[in-house]
Amino acid sequence: ASAAGTSTNTTSTSASATTHDAEGRMQYLRFATLDILHTYVPNNGTKAESHARRRAFDENVRRFLSARQRILERADDVNRPIMWLGDLNVAHTYLDG
């Protein structure tokens, strides 16, 4: 529940929520005074396939955040805060745990 009594929880890493990505996940929650983006970002790995999967996930997040920005602009709420949490898999070694 949120401070206003409502929240939105959407889980998807693709433009369509009809598929489940076992590697990358995203949750977006909207509360009265801020939004939360929670992600599990796929590891970049060492193979081309892993790199492609990570680039696709990153692009989906970028499109999501761009769409969020356009919505906030229409609502005249461009300064609405967002907190990005989760496992971002940004360490350059496997010793990130």
Distance bins in CASP14 RR format, pairs under 12 A and 6 or more apart:
PFRMAT RR
TARGET T0000
AUTHOR 0000-0000-0000
RMODE 2
METHOD distances of the structure
MODEL  1
1 7 1 0 0 1 0 0 0 0 0 0 0
1 8 0 0 0 0 0 1 0 0 0 0 0
1 9 0 0 0 0 0 1 0 0 0 0 0
1 29 0 0 0 0 0 1 0 0 0 0 0
1 31 0 0 0 0 1 0 0 0 0 0 0
1 32 0 0 0 0 0 1 0 0 0 0 0
2 8 0 0 0 0 1 0 0 0 0 0 0
2 9 0 0 0 0 0 1 0 0 0 0 0
2 29 1 0 0 1 0 0 0 0 0 0 0
2 30 1 0 0 1 0 0 0 0 0 0 0
2 31 1 1 0 0 0 0 0 0 0 0 0
2 32 1 0 1 0 0 0 0 0 0 0 0
2 33 0 0 0 0 1 0 0 0 0 0 0
2 34 0 0 0 0 1 0 0 0 0 0 0
2 35 0 0 0 0 0 1 0 0 0 0 0
2 36 0 0 0 0 1 0 0 0 0 0 0
3 29 0 0 0 0 0 1 0 0 0 0 0
3 30 0 0 0 0 0 1 0 0 0 0 0
3 31 1 0 1 0 0 0 0 0 0 0 0
3 32 1 0 1 0 0 0 0 0 0 0 0
3 33 1 0 0 1 0 0 0 0 0 0 0
3 34 0 0 0 0 1 0 0 0 0 0 0
4 30 0 0 0 0 1 0 0 0 0 0 0
4 31 1 0 0 1 0 0 0 0 0 0 0
4 32 1 1 0 0 0 0 0 0 0 0 0
4 33 0 0 0 0 1 0 0 0 0 0 0
4 34 0 0 0 0 0 1 0 0 0 0 0
5 30 0 0 0 0 0 1 0 0 0 0 0
5 31 0 0 0 0 1 0 0 0 0 0 0
5 32 1 0 0 1 0 0 0 0 0 0 0
6 29 0 0 0 0 0 1 0 0 0 0 0
6 30 0 0 0 0 1 0 0 0 0 0 0
6 31 0 0 0 0 1 0 0 0 0 0 0
6 32 0 0 0 0 1 0 0 0 0 0 0
7 27 0 0 0 0 0 1 0 0 0 0 0
7 28 0 0 0 0 1 0 0 0 0 0 0
7 29 1 0 1 0 0 0 0 0 0 0 0
7 30 1 0 0 1 0 0 0 0 0 0 0
7 31 1 0 0 1 0 0 0 0 0 0 0
7 32 0 0 0 0 1 0 0 0 0 0 0
7 34 0 0 0 0 0 1 0 0 0 0 0
7 35 0 0 0 0 0 1 0 0 0 0 0
7 36 0 0 0 0 1 0 0 0 0 0 0
8 27 0 0 0 0 1 0 0 0 0 0 0
8 28 1 0 0 1 0 0 0 0 0 0 0
8 29 1 0 0 1 0 0 0 0 0 0 0
8 30 1 0 1 0 0 0 0 0 0 0 0
8 31 0 0 0 0 1 0 0 0 0 0 0
8 32 0 0 0 0 0 1 0 0 0 0 0
8 35 0 0 0 0 1 0 0 0 0 0 0
8 36 0 0 0 0 0 1 0 0 0 0 0
8 37 0 0 0 0 0 1 0 0 0 0 0
8 68 0 0 0 0 0 1 0 0 0 0 0
8 71 0 0 0 0 0 1 0 0 0 0 0
9 17 0 0 0 0 0 1 0 0 0 0 0
9 26 0 0 0 0 0 1 0 0 0 0 0
9 27 1 0 0 1 0 0 0 0 0 0 0
9 28 1 0 0 1 0 0 0 0 0 0 0
9 29 1 0 1 0 0 0 0 0 0 0 0
9 30 0 0 0 0 1 0 0 0 0 0 0
9 31 0 0 0 0 0 1 0 0 0 0 0
9 35 0 0 0 0 0 1 0 0 0 0 0
9 36 0 0 0 0 1 0 0 0 0 0 0
9 37 0 0 0 0 0 1 0 0 0 0 0
9 38 0 0 0 0 1 0 0 0 0 0 0
10 16 0 0 0 0 0 1 0 0 0 0 0
10 17 1 0 0 1 0 0 0 0 0 0 0
10 25 0 0 0 0 0 1 0 0 0 0 0
10 26 0 0 0 0 1 0 0 0 0 0 0
10 27 1 0 0 1 0 0 0 0 0 0 0
10 28 1 0 1 0 0 0 0 0 0 0 0
10 29 0 0 0 0 1 0 0 0 0 0 0
10 30 0 0 0 0 1 0 0 0 0 0 0
10 35 0 0 0 0 0 1 0 0 0 0 0
10 36 0 0 0 0 0 1 0 0 0 0 0
10 37 0 0 0 0 0 1 0 0 0 0 0
10 38 0 0 0 0 0 1 0 0 0 0 0
10 64 0 0 0 0 1 0 0 0 0 0 0
10 67 0 0 0 0 0 1 0 0 0 0 0
10 68 0 0 0 0 0 1 0 0 0 0 0
11 17 1 0 0 1 0 0 0 0 0 0 0
11 18 0 0 0 0 0 1 0 0 0 0 0
11 19 0 0 0 0 0 1 0 0 0 0 0
11 20 0 0 0 0 1 0 0 0 0 0 0
11 21 0 0 0 0 1 0 0 0 0 0 0
11 24 0 0 0 0 0 1 0 0 0 0 0
11 25 1 0 0 1 0 0 0 0 0 0 0
11 26 1 0 0 1 0 0 0 0 0 0 0
11 27 1 0 1 0 0 0 0 0 0 0 0
11 28 0 0 0 0 1 0 0 0 0 0 0
11 29 0 0 0 0 0 1 0 0 0 0 0
11 37 0 0 0 0 0 1 0 0 0 0 0
11 38 0 0 0 0 1 0 0 0 0 0 0
11 39 0 0 0 0 0 1 0 0 0 0 0
11 40 0 0 0 0 0 1 0 0 0 0 0
11 64 0 0 0 0 0 1 0 0 0 0 0
12 18 0 0 0 0 1 0 0 0 0 0 0
12 19 0 0 0 0 1 0 0 0 0 0 0
12 20 0 0 0 0 1 0 0 0 0 0 0
12 21 0 0 0 0 1 0 0 0 0 0 0
12 24 0 0 0 0 0 1 0 0 0 0 0
12 25 0 0 0 0 1 0 0 0 0 0 0
12 26 1 0 0 1 0 0 0 0 0 0 0
12 27 0 0 0 0 1 0 0 0 0 0 0
12 28 0 0 0 0 1 0 0 0 0 0 0
12 37 0 0 0 0 0 1 0 0 0 0 0
12 39 0 0 0 0 0 1 0 0 0 0 0
12 57 0 0 0 0 0 1 0 0 0 0 0
12 60 0 0 0 0 1 0 0 0 0 0 0
12 61 0 0 0 0 0 1 0 0 0 0 0
12 63 0 0 0 0 0 1 0 0 0 0 0
12 64 0 0 0 0 1 0 0 0 0 0 0
12 67 0 0 0 0 0 1 0 0 0 0 0
13 19 0 0 0 0 1 0 0 0 0 0 0
13 20 0 0 0 0 1 0 0 0 0 0 0
13 21 1 0 1 0 0 0 0 0 0 0 0
13 22 0 0 0 0 0 1 0 0 0 0 0
13 23 0 0 0 0 1 0 0 0 0 0 0
13 24 1 0 1 0 0 0 0 0 0 0 0
13 25 1 0 0 1 0 0 0 0 0 0 0
13 26 1 0 1 0 0 0 0 0 0 0 0
13 27 0 0 0 0 0 1 0 0 0 0 0
13 28 0 0 0 0 0 1 0 0 0 0 0
13 37 0 0 0 0 0 1 0 0 0 0 0
13 39 0 0 0 0 1 0 0 0 0 0 0
13 40 0 0 0 0 1 0 0 0 0 0 0
13 41 0 0 0 0 1 0 0 0 0 0 0
13 42 0 0 0 0 1 0 0 0 0 0 0
13 53 0 0 0 0 0 1 0 0 0 0 0
13 54 0 0 0 0 0 1 0 0 0 0 0
13 56 0 0 0 0 1 0 0 0 0 0 0
13 57 1 0 1 0 0 0 0 0 0 0 0
13 58 0 0 0 0 0 1 0 0 0 0 0
13 59 0 0 0 0 0 1 0 0 0 0 0
13 60 1 0 1 0 0 0 0 0 0 0 0
13 61 1 0 0 1 0 0 0 0 0 0 0
13 62 0 0 0 0 0 1 0 0 0 0 0
13 63 0 0 0 0 0 1 0 0 0 0 0
13 64 0 0 0 0 1 0 0 0 0 0 0
14 20 0 0 0 0 1 0 0 0 0 0 0
14 21 1 0 0 1 0 0 0 0 0 0 0
14 23 0 0 0 0 0 1 0 0 0 0 0
14 24 0 0 0 0 0 1 0 0 0 0 0
14 25 0 0 0 0 0 1 0 0 0 0 0
14 26 0 0 0 0 1 0 0 0 0 0 0
14 53 0 0 0 0 0 1 0 0 0 0 0
14 56 0 0 0 0 1 0 0 0 0 0 0
14 57 0 0 0 0 1 0 0 0 0 0 0
14 59 0 0 0 0 0 1 0 0 0 0 0
14 60 1 0 1 0 0 0 0 0 0 0 0
14 61 0 0 0 0 0 1 0 0 0 0 0
14 63 0 0 0 0 1 0 0 0 0 0 0
14 64 0 0 0 0 1 0 0 0 0 0 0
15 21 0 0 0 0 0 1 0 0 0 0 0
15 26 0 0 0 0 0 1 0 0 0 0 0
15 56 0 0 0 0 0 1 0 0 0 0 0
15 59 0 0 0 0 0 1 0 0 0 0 0
15 60 1 0 0 1 0 0 0 0 0 0 0
15 61 0 0 0 0 0 1 0 0 0 0 0
15 62 0 0 0 0 0 1 0 0 0 0 0
15 63 1 0 0 1 0 0 0 0 0 0 0
15 64 0 0 0 0 1 0 0 0 0 0 0
15 66 0 0 0 0 0 1 0 0 0 0 0
15 67 0 0 0 0 1 0 0 0 0 0 0
16 60 0 0 0 0 0 1 0 0 0 0 0
16 63 0 0 0 0 0 1 0 0 0 0 0
17 25 0 0 0 0 0 1 0 0 0 0 0
17 26 0 0 0 0 0 1 0 0 0 0 0
17 27 0 0 0 0 0 1 0 0 0 0 0
17 28 0 0 0 0 0 1 0 0 0 0 0
17 60 0 0 0 0 0 1 0 0 0 0 0
17 64 0 0 0 0 0 1 0 0 0 0 0
19 25 0 0 0 0 0 1 0 0 0 0 0
19 56 0 0 0 0 0 1 0 0 0 0 0
19 60 0 0 0 0 0 1 0 0 0 0 0
20 26 0 0 0 0 0 1 0 0 0 0 0
21 39 0 0 0 0 0 1 0 0 0 0 0
21 40 0 0 0 0 1 0 0 0 0 0 0
21 41 0 0 0 0 0 1 0 0 0 0 0
21 42 1 0 0 1 0 0 0 0 0 0 0
21 53 0 0 0 0 1 0 0 0 0 0 0
21 54 0 0 0 0 0 1 0 0 0 0 0
21 56 0 0 0 0 1 0 0 0 0 0 0
21 57 1 0 0 1 0 0 0 0 0 0 0
21 60 0 0 0 0 1 0 0 0 0 0 0
21 61 0 0 0 0 0 1 0 0 0 0 0
22 40 0 0 0 0 0 1 0 0 0 0 0
22 42 0 0 0 0 1 0 0 0 0 0 0
22 53 0 0 0 0 0 1 0 0 0 0 0
22 57 0 0 0 0 0 1 0 0 0 0 0
23 39 0 0 0 0 0 1 0 0 0 0 0
23 40 0 0 0 0 1 0 0 0 0 0 0
23 41 0 0 0 0 1 0 0 0 0 0 0
23 42 1 1 0 0 0 0 0 0 0 0 0
23 43 1 0 0 1 0 0 0 0 0 0 0
23 44 0 0 0 0 0 1 0 0 0 0 0
23 45 0 0 0 0 0 1 0 0 0 0 0
23 49 0 0 0 0 0 1 0 0 0 0 0
23 50 0 0 0 0 1 0 0 0 0 0 0
23 52 0 0 0 0 0 1 0 0 0 0 0
23 53 1 0 1 0 0 0 0 0 0 0 0
23 54 0 0 0 0 1 0 0 0 0 0 0
23 56 0 0 0 0 1 0 0 0 0 0 0
23 57 1 0 0 1 0 0 0 0 0 0 0
23 60 0 0 0 0 0 1 0 0 0 0 0
23 87 0 0 0 0 0 1 0 0 0 0 0
23 89 0 0 0 0 1 0 0 0 0 0 0
24 38 0 0 0 0 0 1 0 0 0 0 0
24 39 1 0 0 1 0 0 0 0 0 0 0
24 40 1 0 1 0 0 0 0 0 0 0 0
24 41 1 0 0 1 0 0 0 0 0 0 0
24 42 1 0 1 0 0 0 0 0 0 0 0
24 43 0 0 0 0 1 0 0 0 0 0 0
24 50 0 0 0 0 0 1 0 0 0 0 0
24 53 0 0 0 0 1 0 0 0 0 0 0
24 54 0 0 0 0 1 0 0 0 0 0 0
24 56 0 0 0 0 1 0 0 0 0 0 0
24 57 1 0 1 0 0 0 0 0 0 0 0
24 58 0 0 0 0 0 1 0 0 0 0 0
24 60 0 0 0 0 1 0 0 0 0 0 0
24 61 0 0 0 0 1 0 0 0 0 0 0
24 86 0 0 0 0 0 1 0 0 0 0 0
24 87 0 0 0 0 1 0 0 0 0 0 0
24 88 0 0 0 0 0 1 0 0 0 0 0
24 89 0 0 0 0 1 0 0 0 0 0 0
25 37 0 0 0 0 0 1 0 0 0 0 0
25 38 0 0 0 0 1 0 0 0 0 0 0
25 39 1 0 0 1 0 0 0 0 0 0 0
25 40 1 0 1 0 0 0 0 0 0 0 0
25 41 0 0 0 0 1 0 0 0 0 0 0
25 42 0 0 0 0 1 0 0 0 0 0 0
25 57 0 0 0 0 1 0 0 0 0 0 0
25 60 0 0 0 0 0 1 0 0 0 0 0
25 61 0 0 0 0 0 1 0 0 0 0 0
25 86 0 0 0 0 1 0 0 0 0 0 0
25 87 0 0 0 0 1 0 0 0 0 0 0
25 89 0 0 0 0 0 1 0 0 0 0 0
26 36 0 0 0 0 0 1 0 0 0 0 0
26 37 1 0 0 1 0 0 0 0 0 0 0
26 38 1 0 0 1 0 0 0 0 0 0 0
26 39 1 0 1 0 0 0 0 0 0 0 0
26 40 1 0 0 1 0 0 0 0 0 0 0
26 41 0 0 0 0 1 0 0 0 0 0 0
26 42 0 0 0 0 0 1 0 0 0 0 0
26 57 0 0 0 0 1 0 0 0 0 0 0
26 58 0 0 0 0 0 1 0 0 0 0 0
26 60 1 0 0 1 0 0 0 0 0 0 0
26 61 1 0 0 1 0 0 0 0 0 0 0
26 62 0 0 0 0 0 1 0 0 0 0 0
26 63 0 0 0 0 0 1 0 0 0 0 0
26 64 1 0 0 1 0 0 0 0 0 0 0
26 65 0 0 0 0 0 1 0 0 0 0 0
26 68 0 0 0 0 0 1 0 0 0 0 0
26 84 0 0 0 0 0 1 0 0 0 0 0
26 85 0 0 0 0 0 1 0 0 0 0 0
26 86 0 0 0 0 1 0 0 0 0 0 0
26 87 0 0 0 0 0 1 0 0 0 0 0
26 88 0 0 0 0 0 1 0 0 0 0 0
27 35 0 0 0 0 0 1 0 0 0 0 0
27 36 1 0 0 1 0 0 0 0 0 0 0
27 37 1 0 0 1 0 0 0 0 0 0 0
27 38 1 0 1 0 0 0 0 0 0 0 0
27 39 1 0 0 1 0 0 0 0 0 0 0
27 40 0 0 0 0 1 0 0 0 0 0 0
27 61 0 0 0 0 0 1 0 0 0 0 0
27 64 0 0 0 0 0 1 0 0 0 0 0
27 84 0 0 0 0 0 1 0 0 0 0 0
27 85 0 0 0 0 1 0 0 0 0 0 0
27 86 0 0 0 0 1 0 0 0 0 0 0
28 34 0 0 0 0 0 1 0 0 0 0 0
28 35 1 0 0 1 0 0 0 0 0 0 0
28 36 1 0 0 1 0 0 0 0 0 0 0
28 37 1 0 1 0 0 0 0 0 0 0 0
28 38 1 0 0 1 0 0 0 0 0 0 0
28 39 0 0 0 0 1 0 0 0 0 0 0
28 61 0 0 0 0 0 1 0 0 0 0 0
28 64 1 0 0 1 0 0 0 0 0 0 0
28 65 0 0 0 0 1 0 0 0 0 0 0
28 67 0 0 0 0 0 1 0 0 0 0 0
28 68 1 0 0 1 0 0 0 0 0 0 0
28 71 0 0 0 0 0 1 0 0 0 0 0
28 82 0 0 0 0 1 0 0 0 0 0 0
28 83 0 0 0 0 0 1 0 0 0 0 0
28 84 0 0 0 0 0 1 0 0 0 0 0
28 85 0 0 0 0 0 1 0 0 0 0 0
29 35 1 0 0 1 0 0 0 0 0 0 0
29 36 1 0 1 0 0 0 0 0 0 0 0
29 37 0 0 0 0 1 0 0 0 0 0 0
29 38 1 0 0 1 0 0 0 0 0 0 0
29 39 0 0 0 0 0 1 0 0 0 0 0
29 82 0 0 0 0 0 1 0 0 0 0 0
29 83 0 0 0 0 1 0 0 0 0 0 0
29 84 0 0 0 0 0 1 0 0 0 0 0
29 85 0 0 0 0 0 1 0 0 0 0 0
30 36 0 0 0 0 1 0 0 0 0 0 0
30 37 0 0 0 0 0 1 0 0 0 0 0
30 68 0 0 0 0 1 0 0 0 0 0 0
30 71 0 0 0 0 0 1 0 0 0 0 0
30 72 0 0 0 0 0 1 0 0 0 0 0
30 75 0 0 0 0 0 1 0 0 0 0 0
30 77 0 0 0 0 0 1 0 0 0 0 0
30 80 0 0 0 0 1 0 0 0 0 0 0
30 81 0 0 0 0 0 1 0 0 0 0 0
30 82 0 0 0 0 1 0 0 0 0 0 0
30 83 0 0 0 0 0 1 0 0 0 0 0
31 80 0 0 0 0 0 1 0 0 0 0 0
31 81 0 0 0 0 0 1 0 0 0 0 0
31 82 0 0 0 0 0 1 0 0 0 0 0
31 83 0 0 0 0 1 0 0 0 0 0 0
32 80 0 0 0 0 0 1 0 0 0 0 0
32 81 0 0 0 0 0 1 0 0 0 0 0
33 77 0 0 0 0 0 1 0 0 0 0 0
33 79 0 0 0 0 0 1 0 0 0 0 0
33 80 0 0 0 0 1 0 0 0 0 0 0
33 81 1 0 0 1 0 0 0 0 0 0 0
33 82 0 0 0 0 0 1 0 0 0 0 0
33 83 0 0 0 0 0 1 0 0 0 0 0
34 77 0 0 0 0 0 1 0 0 0 0 0
34 79 0 0 0 0 0 1 0 0 0 0 0
34 80 1 0 0 1 0 0 0 0 0 0 0
34 81 1 0 1 0 0 0 0 0 0 0 0
34 82 1 0 0 1 0 0 0 0 0 0 0
34 83 1 0 0 1 0 0 0 0 0 0 0
34 84 0 0 0 0 0 1 0 0 0 0 0
34 85 0 0 0 0 0 1 0 0 0 0 0
35 64 0 0 0 0 0 1 0 0 0 0 0
35 65 0 0 0 0 0 1 0 0 0 0 0
35 68 1 0 0 1 0 0 0 0 0 0 0
35 69 0 0 0 0 0 1 0 0 0 0 0
35 71 0 0 0 0 0 1 0 0 0 0 0
35 72 0 0 0 0 1 0 0 0 0 0 0
35 77 0 0 0 0 0 1 0 0 0 0 0
35 79 0 0 0 0 0 1 0 0 0 0 0
35 80 1 0 0 1 0 0 0 0 0 0 0
35 81 1 0 0 1 0 0 0 0 0 0 0
35 82 1 0 1 0 0 0 0 0 0 0 0
35 83 1 0 0 1 0 0 0 0 0 0 0
35 84 0 0 0 0 1 0 0 0 0 0 0
35 85 0 0 0 0 0 1 0 0 0 0 0
36 68 0 0 0 0 0 1 0 0 0 0 0
36 80 0 0 0 0 0 1 0 0 0 0 0
36 81 0 0 0 0 1 0 0 0 0 0 0
36 82 1 0 0 1 0 0 0 0 0 0 0
36 83 1 0 1 0 0 0 0 0 0 0 0
36 84 1 0 0 1 0 0 0 0 0 0 0
36 85 1 0 0 1 0 0 0 0 0 0 0
36 86 0 0 0 0 1 0 0 0 0 0 0
37 61 0 0 0 0 1 0 0 0 0 0 0
37 62 0 0 0 0 0 1 0 0 0 0 0
37 64 0 0 0 0 1 0 0 0 0 0 0
37 65 1 0 0 1 0 0 0 0 0 0 0
37 68 0 0 0 0 1 0 0 0 0 0 0
37 81 0 0 0 0 0 1 0 0 0 0 0
37 82 1 0 1 0 0 0 0 0 0 0 0
37 83 1 0 0 1 0 0 0 0 0 0 0
37 84 1 0 1 0 0 0 0 0 0 0 0
37 85 1 0 0 1 0 0 0 0 0 0 0
37 86 0 0 0 0 1 0 0 0 0 0 0
37 88 0 0 0 0 0 1 0 0 0 0 0
38 61 0 0 0 0 0 1 0 0 0 0 0
38 82 0 0 0 0 0 1 0 0 0 0 0
38 83 0 0 0 0 1 0 0 0 0 0 0
38 84 1 0 0 1 0 0 0 0 0 0 0
38 85 1 0 1 0 0 0 0 0 0 0 0
38 86 1 0 1 0 0 0 0 0 0 0 0
38 87 0 0 0 0 1 0 0 0 0 0 0
38 88 0 0 0 0 0 1 0 0 0 0 0
39 54 0 0 0 0 0 1 0 0 0 0 0
39 57 0 0 0 0 1 0 0 0 0 0 0
39 58 0 0 0 0 0 1 0 0 0 0 0
39 60 0 0 0 0 0 1 0 0 0 0 0
39 61 1 0 0 1 0 0 0 0 0 0 0
39 64 0 0 0 0 0 1 0 0 0 0 0
39 65 0 0 0 0 0 1 0 0 0 0 0
39 82 0 0 0 0 0 1 0 0 0 0 0
39 83 0 0 0 0 0 1 0 0 0 0 0
39 84 1 0 0 1 0 0 0 0 0 0 0
39 85 1 0 0 1 0 0 0 0 0 0 0
39 86 1 0 1 0 0 0 0 0 0 0 0
39 87 1 0 0 1 0 0 0 0 0 0 0
39 88 1 0 0 1 0 0 0 0 0 0 0
39 89 0 0 0 0 1 0 0 0 0 0 0
39 90 0 0 0 0 0 1 0 0 0 0 0
40 57 0 0 0 0 1 0 0 0 0 0 0
40 61 0 0 0 0 0 1 0 0 0 0 0
40 85 0 0 0 0 0 1 0 0 0 0 0
40 86 1 0 0 1 0 0 0 0 0 0 0
40 87 1 0 1 0 0 0 0 0 0 0 0
40 88 0 0 0 0 1 0 0 0 0 0 0
40 89 0 0 0 0 1 0 0 0 0 0 0
41 50 0 0 0 0 0 1 0 0 0 0 0
41 53 0 0 0 0 0 1 0 0 0 0 0
41 54 1 0 0 1 0 0 0 0 0 0 0
41 55 0 0 0 0 0 1 0 0 0 0 0
41 56 0 0 0 0 0 1 0 0 0 0 0
41 57 1 0 0 1 0 0 0 0 0 0 0
41 58 1 0 0 1 0 0 0 0 0 0 0
41 60 0 0 0 0 0 1 0 0 0 0 0
41 61 0 0 0 0 1 0 0 0 0 0 0
41 84 0 0 0 0 0 1 0 0 0 0 0
41 85 0 0 0 0 0 1 0 0 0 0 0
41 86 1 0 0 1 0 0 0 0 0 0 0
41 87 1 0 0 1 0 0 0 0 0 0 0
41 88 1 0 1 0 0 0 0 0 0 0 0
41 89 1 0 1 0 0 0 0 0 0 0 0
41 90 1 0 0 1 0 0 0 0 0 0 0
41 91 0 0 0 0 0 1 0 0 0 0 0
41 96 0 0 0 0 0 1 0 0 0 0 0
42 49 0 0 0 0 0 1 0 0 0 0 0
42 50 1 0 0 1 0 0 0 0 0 0 0
42 51 0 0 0 0 1 0 0 0 0 0 0
42 52 0 0 0 0 0 1 0 0 0 0 0
42 53 1 0 1 0 0 0 0 0 0 0 0
42 54 1 0 1 0 0 0 0 0 0 0 0
42 55 0 0 0 0 1 0 0 0 0 0 0
42 56 0 0 0 0 1 0 0 0 0 0 0
42 57 1 0 1 0 0 0 0 0 0 0 0
42 58 0 0 0 0 1 0 0 0 0 0 0
42 60 0 0 0 0 0 1 0 0 0 0 0
42 61 0 0 0 0 0 1 0 0 0 0 0
42 87 0 0 0 0 1 0 0 0 0 0 0
42 88 0 0 0 0 0 1 0 0 0 0 0
42 89 1 0 0 1 0 0 0 0 0 0 0
42 90 0 0 0 0 0 1 0 0 0 0 0
43 49 0 0 0 0 0 1 0 0 0 0 0
43 50 1 0 0 1 0 0 0 0 0 0 0
43 51 0 0 0 0 0 1 0 0 0 0 0
43 53 0 0 0 0 1 0 0 0 0 0 0
43 54 1 0 0 1 0 0 0 0 0 0 0
43 57 0 0 0 0 0 1 0 0 0 0 0
43 87 0 0 0 0 1 0 0 0 0 0 0
43 88 0 0 0 0 0 1 0 0 0 0 0
43 89 1 0 1 0 0 0 0 0 0 0 0
43 90 0 0 0 0 0 1 0 0 0 0 0
43 91 0 0 0 0 1 0 0 0 0 0 0
43 92 0 0 0 0 0 1 0 0 0 0 0
43 93 0 0 0 0 0 1 0 0 0 0 0
43 94 0 0 0 0 1 0 0 0 0 0 0
43 96 0 0 0 0 1 0 0 0 0 0 0
43 97 0 0 0 0 0 1 0 0 0 0 0
44 50 1 0 0 1 0 0 0 0 0 0 0
44 51 1 0 0 1 0 0 0 0 0 0 0
44 52 0 0 0 0 0 1 0 0 0 0 0
44 53 0 0 0 0 1 0 0 0 0 0 0
44 54 1 0 1 0 0 0 0 0 0 0 0
44 55 0 0 0 0 1 0 0 0 0 0 0
44 56 0 0 0 0 0 1 0 0 0 0 0
44 57 0 0 0 0 1 0 0 0 0 0 0
44 58 0 0 0 0 1 0 0 0 0 0 0
44 88 0 0 0 0 0 1 0 0 0 0 0
44 89 1 0 0 1 0 0 0 0 0 0 0
44 90 0 0 0 0 1 0 0 0 0 0 0
44 91 0 0 0 0 0 1 0 0 0 0 0
44 92 0 0 0 0 1 0 0 0 0 0 0
44 93 0 0 0 0 0 1 0 0 0 0 0
44 94 0 0 0 0 0 1 0 0 0 0 0
44 96 0 0 0 0 0 1 0 0 0 0 0
45 51 1 0 0 1 0 0 0 0 0 0 0
45 52 0 0 0 0 0 1 0 0 0 0 0
45 53 0 0 0 0 1 0 0 0 0 0 0
45 54 1 0 0 1 0 0 0 0 0 0 0
45 55 0 0 0 0 0 1 0 0 0 0 0
45 89 0 0 0 0 1 0 0 0 0 0 0
45 91 0 0 0 0 0 1 0 0 0 0 0
45 92 0 0 0 0 0 1 0 0 0 0 0
45 93 0 0 0 0 0 1 0 0 0 0 0
45 94 0 0 0 0 1 0 0 0 0 0 0
45 96 0 0 0 0 0 1 0 0 0 0 0
46 54 0 0 0 0 0 1 0 0 0 0 0
46 92 0 0 0 0 0 1 0 0 0 0 0
46 93 0 0 0 0 0 1 0 0 0 0 0
46 94 0 0 0 0 1 0 0 0 0 0 0
47 53 0 0 0 0 1 0 0 0 0 0 0
47 54 0 0 0 0 0 1 0 0 0 0 0
48 54 0 0 0 0 0 1 0 0 0 0 0
48 55 0 0 0 0 0 1 0 0 0 0 0
49 55 0 0 0 0 0 1 0 0 0 0 0
49 56 0 0 0 0 0 1 0 0 0 0 0
50 56 0 0 0 0 0 1 0 0 0 0 0
50 57 0 0 0 0 0 1 0 0 0 0 0
50 89 0 0 0 0 0 1 0 0 0 0 0
51 57 0 0 0 0 0 1 0 0 0 0 0
51 58 0 0 0 0 0 1 0 0 0 0 0
52 58 0 0 0 0 0 1 0 0 0 0 0
52 59 0 0 0 0 0 1 0 0 0 0 0
53 59 0 0 0 0 0 1 0 0 0 0 0
53 60 0 0 0 0 0 1 0 0 0 0 0
53 89 0 0 0 0 0 1 0 0 0 0 0
54 60 0 0 0 0 0 1 0 0 0 0 0
54 61 0 0 0 0 0 1 0 0 0 0 0
54 88 0 0 0 0 0 1 0 0 0 0 0
54 89 1 0 0 1 0 0 0 0 0 0 0
54 90 0 0 0 0 0 1 0 0 0 0 0
55 61 0 0 0 0 0 1 0 0 0 0 0
55 62 0 0 0 0 0 1 0 0 0 0 0
56 62 0 0 0 0 0 1 0 0 0 0 0
56 63 0 0 0 0 0 1 0 0 0 0 0
57 63 0 0 0 0 0 1 0 0 0 0 0
57 64 0 0 0 0 0 1 0 0 0 0 0
57 88 0 0 0 0 0 1 0 0 0 0 0
57 89 0 0 0 0 1 0 0 0 0 0 0
58 64 0 0 0 0 0 1 0 0 0 0 0
58 65 0 0 0 0 0 1 0 0 0 0 0
58 88 0 0 0 0 0 1 0 0 0 0 0
58 89 0 0 0 0 0 1 0 0 0 0 0
58 90 0 0 0 0 0 1 0 0 0 0 0
59 65 0 0 0 0 0 1 0 0 0 0 0
59 66 0 0 0 0 0 1 0 0 0 0 0
60 66 0 0 0 0 0 1 0 0 0 0 0
60 67 0 0 0 0 0 1 0 0 0 0 0
61 67 0 0 0 0 0 1 0 0 0 0 0
61 68 0 0 0 0 0 1 0 0 0 0 0
61 82 0 0 0 0 0 1 0 0 0 0 0
61 84 0 0 0 0 1 0 0 0 0 0 0
61 88 0 0 0 0 0 1 0 0 0 0 0
62 68 0 0 0 0 0 1 0 0 0 0 0
62 69 0 0 0 0 0 1 0 0 0 0 0
63 69 0 0 0 0 0 1 0 0 0 0 0
63 70 0 0 0 0 0 1 0 0 0 0 0
64 70 0 0 0 0 0 1 0 0 0 0 0
64 71 0 0 0 0 0 1 0 0 0 0 0
64 82 0 0 0 0 0 1 0 0 0 0 0
64 84 0 0 0 0 0 1 0 0 0 0 0
65 71 0 0 0 0 0 1 0 0 0 0 0
65 72 0 0 0 0 0 1 0 0 0 0 0
65 82 0 0 0 0 1 0 0 0 0 0 0
65 84 0 0 0 0 1 0 0 0 0 0 0
66 72 0 0 0 0 0 1 0 0 0 0 0
66 73 0 0 0 0 0 1 0 0 0 0 0
67 73 0 0 0 0 0 1 0 0 0 0 0
67 74 0 0 0 0 0 1 0 0 0 0 0
68 74 0 0 0 0 0 1 0 0 0 0 0
68 75 0 0 0 0 0 1 0 0 0 0 0
68 77 0 0 0 0 0 1 0 0 0 0 0
68 78 0 0 0 0 0 1 0 0 0 0 0
68 80 0 0 0 0 1 0 0 0 0 0 0
68 81 0 0 0 0 0 1 0 0 0 0 0
68 82 1 0 0 1 0 0 0 0 0 0 0
68 84 0 0 0 0 0 1 0 0 0 0 0
69 75 0 0 0 0 0 1 0 0 0 0 0
69 77 0 0 0 0 0 1 0 0 0 0 0
69 78 1 0 0 1 0 0 0 0 0 0 0
69 79 0 0 0 0 0 1 0 0 0 0 0
69 80 0 0 0 0 1 0 0 0 0 0 0
69 82 0 0 0 0 1 0 0 0 0 0 0
70 77 0 0 0 0 0 1 0 0 0 0 0
70 78 0 0 0 0 1 0 0 0 0 0 0
71 77 0 0 0 0 1 0 0 0 0 0 0
71 78 0 0 0 0 0 1 0 0 0 0 0
71 80 0 0 0 0 1 0 0 0 0 0 0
72 78 1 0 1 0 0 0 0 0 0 0 0
72 79 0 0 0 0 1 0 0 0 0 0 0
72 80 1 0 1 0 0 0 0 0 0 0 0
72 81 0 0 0 0 0 1 0 0 0 0 0
72 82 0 0 0 0 1 0 0 0 0 0 0
73 79 0 0 0 0 0 1 0 0 0 0 0
73 80 0 0 0 0 0 1 0 0 0 0 0
84 90 0 0 0 0 0 1 0 0 0 0 0
87 96 0 0 0 0 1 0 0 0 0 0 0
87 97 0 0 0 0 1 0 0 0 0 0 0
88 96 0 0 0 0 1 0 0 0 0 0 0
89 96 1 0 0 1 0 0 0 0 0 0 0
89 97 0 0 0 0 0 1 0 0 0 0 0
90 96 1 0 0 1 0 0 0 0 0 0 0
90 97 0 0 0 0 0 1 0 0 0 0 0
91 97 1 0 0 1 0 0 0 0 0 0 0
END
